Amino acid sequence: MRKVKIYITLKEGVLDPQGKAVQNSLHSLEYNNVADVRIGKYMEVMLEDSDNIEQQVDKMCDQLLANPVIEDYSYTIEEAV
């Protein structure tokens, strides 16, 4: 069994209004050294062992989990405990 940790973020240059709202809130709390905030998604997927896990994860991300037009993704694959 493998645990896949998937990180999805907006592509560089894509406006992130949620990140901007968090940045403004941090500034209002006097964390004025915060230069930028980008909001993303994190998910864990448990997969049975197979020879093509990377291909499966890429396909899952491209077809459902991420919007490849505005989002990038990366992932790590670990042995499930």
C-alpha positions as CSV (number, residue, x, y, z in Angstrom):
1,M,0.0,0.0,0.0
2,R,1.3,3.5,-0.9
3,K,0.4,6.9,0.5
4,V,0.4,9.6,-2.1
5,K,0.6,13.2,-0.8
6,I,-0.6,15.6,-3.4
7,Y,0.0,19.4,-3.3
8,I,-2.0,21.6,-5.6
9,T,-1.2,25.3,-6.0
10,L,-2.2,28.1,-8.3
11,K,0.2,28.7,-11.2
12,E,2.5,31.7,-11.0
13,G,0.6,34.8,-12.3
14,V,-2.9,33.5,-11.4
15,L,-4.7,35.9,-9.1
16,D,-5.3,34.4,-5.6
17,P,-8.0,36.4,-3.9
18,Q,-8.2,34.1,-1.0
19,G,-4.4,34.4,-0.4
20,K,-4.7,38.2,-0.7
21,A,-7.5,38.2,1.9
22,V,-5.3,36.1,4.3
23,Q,-2.3,38.4,3.7
24,N,-4.4,41.5,4.5
25,S,-5.8,39.8,7.7
26,L,-2.2,39.0,8.8
27,H,-1.2,42.6,8.2
28,S,-4.2,43.8,10.3
29,L,-2.8,41.6,13.1
30,E,0.5,43.5,12.7
31,Y,2.4,40.7,10.8
32,N,3.6,43.3,8.4
33,N,6.6,41.3,7.2
34,V,4.3,38.9,5.3
35,A,5.0,39.7,1.7
36,D,2.6,37.3,0.0
37,V,0.3,34.4,0.7
38,R,-0.8,31.7,-1.8
39,I,-3.5,29.3,-0.9
40,G,-3.4,25.7,-2.1
41,K,-4.8,22.2,-1.5
42,Y,-3.3,19.2,0.1
43,M,-4.7,15.7,-0.1
44,E,-3.7,12.1,0.7
45,V,-4.6,9.2,-1.5
46,M,-4.0,5.6,-0.5
47,L,-3.2,3.3,-3.5
48,E,-2.6,-0.4,-3.8
49,D,0.9,-1.2,-5.0
50,S,1.3,-1.3,-8.8
51,D,4.0,-0.7,-11.4
52,N,2.4,2.5,-12.7
53,I,1.5,4.5,-9.6
54,E,3.1,7.7,-11.0
55,Q,1.1,7.5,-14.2
56,Q,-2.1,6.9,-12.2
57,V,-1.5,9.9,-10.0
58,D,-0.7,12.1,-12.9
59,K,-3.9,11.1,-14.7
60,M,-6.0,11.6,-11.5
61,C,-4.6,15.1,-11.1
62,D,-5.0,16.0,-14.7
63,Q,-8.6,14.7,-15.0
64,L,-10.1,15.5,-11.6
65,L,-8.0,16.7,-8.7
66,A,-6.3,19.8,-10.3
67,N,-7.3,22.2,-13.0
68,P,-4.3,22.1,-15.3
69,V,-5.2,25.4,-16.8
70,I,-4.6,27.4,-13.6
71,E,-3.1,25.0,-11.2
72,D,0.2,23.1,-10.8
73,Y,0.6,19.9,-8.7
74,S,3.3,17.9,-7.2
75,Y,3.3,14.7,-5.1
76,T,5.3,12.3,-3.1
77,I,4.8,8.6,-2.8
78,E,5.5,6.9,0.5
79,E,5.2,3.4,1.9
80,A,1.9,3.3,3.9
81,V,2.4,2.4,7.6
